[in-house]
Amino acid sequence: MRRILLGSQLRRLRESRGITREAAGYSIRASESKISRMELGRVSFKARDVEDLLTLYGVGDENERGALLGLAREANVAGWWHSFGDVLPGWFQTYIGLEGAASLIRVYEVQFVHGLLQTEAYAQAVVTRGMPDAPRAEIDRRVALRLERQKVLVSERAPQFHAVLDEAALRRPYGDRSVMQGQLRHLIEISEHPGVTLQIMPFSFGGHAGESGAFTMLSFPESDLSDIVYLEQLTSALYLDKREEVAQYQRVMEKLQKDGPDPAESRDLLRGLLQLS
């Protein structure tokens, strides 16, 4: 998260001075692409590079320089998820850092129950289905990582979490009957948590705004950070932060929330599915 915040502040300073990424890269003996990665918070920061950039951007105030250099040092401290580096792809490490720093997380899922809402047994079934040839130890590590992520919802600085799940995600079985029943019960229980809003988009509604597929929107308490849309792919992910792109997903999310049954009605749908399972 600190990398994202520092990168955002460096981008703001560069743009306020009308300096191109190419010129900024030249000043620290690096490429334009490295400046882009720094501003997106996807690389570590060298103190010398930050000092040179601050000089280029005209930041002469010692207090401001000291604060940003301190942030650079903090940004290089590894997060808890780095201990799962053996099963955690680099592109997903960025997401976990953002997820843990967000003040509002909004998600739409259609394939399966979102990772922050999965039971251990359901997560085990999902990971096993996705990696049928993986050794049991690796599957267990991936499940442990998922359960560790879920602690964000009950932490002292827990974000508001708003999930819209397509009914397809609940009809598609992972694991046996008891696994699905346990998952449905868990959704009913967690939907009553004060920080969680859960809506189910039923088949009966027909076509809806979520036609482009699953996505996550992350909002942050820091005013310097814009909302980010996270789109996961098979071997990588996209992080969208351009205002016009984020706005399109914002409209889709708002439409899903408006069209879907409210949380109380959604719990009734979950109870109905539980009776049928």
N, C-alpha and C positions, 0 to 999 in steps of 0.2 A: 504494500500500500504506500509506504513512504517513497518508493521509487516512482510510483505513479504520480504522487503529489509533487515531488521535486521535478520530475519531467514536465509536468503541466506548468509549473512556475517558470521553468527555463524556457518553455515554448512561448509563454506570455511575454516574458522579457525580450526574447528575440523578435517576436512579431511587433512589439511596441516600438522597437528601434528600426523596423523595416529591414532586418538582416535576413538573408536567405540561409537555408540549411547548408547549402554548399559553402558559403562564406564562413559560417560557424564551424563547419567541419574542418576547413582549411586552417582555422585559428588554433585548433587542437591537434593538428596533424592526423586528421581522420577523414572518413568519407561522409558524404551527405546522408547515406543510409544509416551510419552510426548515430548521427544527430537525431534522425527519425526514431531509431530504437531507444535512444536515451529519453526523448520526449514522451515516448509511450511507456516508459518505465520497464523496458524489457531487457536491459543490460545493467550491470553494476556500474557504479560511478567512481572514477578516480578523482581524488581531491584536486590534483593539478588541473585536470580537465575542467572541473567546475569553477575553479579559481580563474582560469583563462577565459571561460565563457562569461563569467560575471564581469570581468574587466572589459571584454568586448562589448557587453551589453550596457556598459556605463554604470554599473552598480558599485558606487564608491563608499557608501555608508557602511561603516564597520559592523554595526549591529545587524543590518540586513545581510551582509556577506557572512557574518558568523552564524546566523540562523540557518542560512541555506547550506553552508558547509557542514554544520552539525547535522542537518537533515540528510546530507549525502553520506555521512558516516553511519547514521542509523539505518539508511536504506540498504546498506550492505550486510546488515545482520540477518542471518537466515531465519525464516519463519518455521513454525513447528512442522509444516508439511515437507520440509526438506529431508526429514528423517525417513520419508517414504519415497525418496528419490529412486529407489530400485524399481518401483512400479508406477512412478508418476512421470508422464511425459512433460517435457519442458513447457510446451504450450499450455498445459493445464495448470502448471504452477502459478502462472500469471493470474488465471481465473480464481484460484483459491485465495490468493492474496486480496483480490478485489472483493470477493464474496465476503471475506471476513471483515472488510473495512466498510462495507455498504451500510447505509442507514435504511434503505428500502430495496427489497429484492422482489421483482415481479417476474413470474415465469408462466409460460404456456407449454404444456407437454401433451403429446399424442401417442407416443410409442409405449411409454411405461411411466410409472409413478416417478416423480422427480426425486433425485438422489437425497435431498434433505428430508424427504418424507418417507423413505423406505425403511421397512423393518430389516433386521439382520437377515432373517430367512429369505425374504424377498430379494434383498441385495445379493445374497449368495446365489440365488437362482438366476438373476439377471447377469451377473458376472460370469457364471458358469456357462450360460447360454452363449454369451458373446465371445468367450475364450475356451471352447471345449477341449483344447489340447493343452491348456496351461496346467502346471502342477498345482496340487491342492494348496501348497504353501503360498504360492503367488496369488491364488484366488482369495485366500484368507487375508493376505496383506491388503489387497484392493478393497475388500469389504471393511476391514479395520479403518482404512483411510476414509471411506464413505461415512462410517459411524462417527469418526472424529470430526468430520466436517459438520455433522448435525449439531454439535455442541454450540455452534454459533447462534442457534435459535433460542438457547436458554442461557446465554452468557449475560454478563452485566450490561453490555452494550448491544444487546440483541437487536437486529434490524426488524422492521416491519416486513412480513413475508406474505405476499399475495400470490397464490397459485391458482391457475385455471387448468384443470385436467380434462382432456377430452374423454368421454365415456369409453372410447376405444382402449385407452390405457388401462382401464379397470376391467374390461371384458377380456383382454388378452392375458391368458394365464402364464405366470412364471412360477415354476414349482408346482407342488400338488395342491389339492383342495384346501388343506389346512394352512398352507402358506398364503394363499389368496385371502382366506377368511381372516387370518391374522393381520394382513395388510389393510384390509377394509376396516377392521376394528380400530387399527392404529390411526387411520385417516379420520375416522369419526372422533376419536379422542383428541387428536392434535388440532383438529379444526376448532375446538373450543378453547384453545390456548389464546390468551388476549393478543398476542403478537402475530397470530396466524389468521389469514383469511383464505378460505378454500372454497372454490366454486367448481362444479362439475358441469361441463358442456354436454348435454344429453344428445343422443342420436335423434331424438324426436324434434330437435330444433332444425335439423337439416344442415345445409351448407352454412358456414359461418366465416367470420373474418380471419380465422387462423389458417387459411388455406396454404400459406407459405411454409408451415411446419413449426417445429418447436423453436423457442427462443427465450432468452433471459435478458431482463433489463435491470441494471444496477444503478442506483442513485447514492450519492455520498453527502455527508454533512458539510464537507469543505466546499466553499463557494467557488474555489478555483477549479474544481473538478466537474466536468460535464458528465451527463448520463452516458452509460456505455451499454451497447447491445452486444450480447455474446451469442455467437452462432457456432455450435459444435459440429465438426465434420468427422469423417472416419479417422483421419490421421493428423488433423490439425484443427484450428479454430479461427474464426474471424472476430475481431473486436472493432465494432463500429462506434465512432464518436463524432462523426460529422453531424451537425445540427439537423440538416434536412433528412438524413437517413434515420437518425434517432426519432425524429418527429413522425416518420411513417410508422415505425413500430409502436410509438406511443399511441397513435390513433387506433392501430389494430388492438392493442391491449385494452384501451378504453372501451372499444366496441365489444370485445369479448366479455369484459366485466359487466357492461350494460346489458348485453343479450343473455348472459348466463343466469341461471337461478341464483338467488341470494344464498349466503352460507347456510341458513336454516333449511331451506329447500334442498340444498346440495347434500346436507346430512341425511335428509329423508331419502334421497336417491341412493346414497351409500348404504343405508339400512335396507333398502329394497334389494340392492345387489347382494348384500350379505345374506339375506333370506334365500335368494336364488342360488347361491353358491353351494 
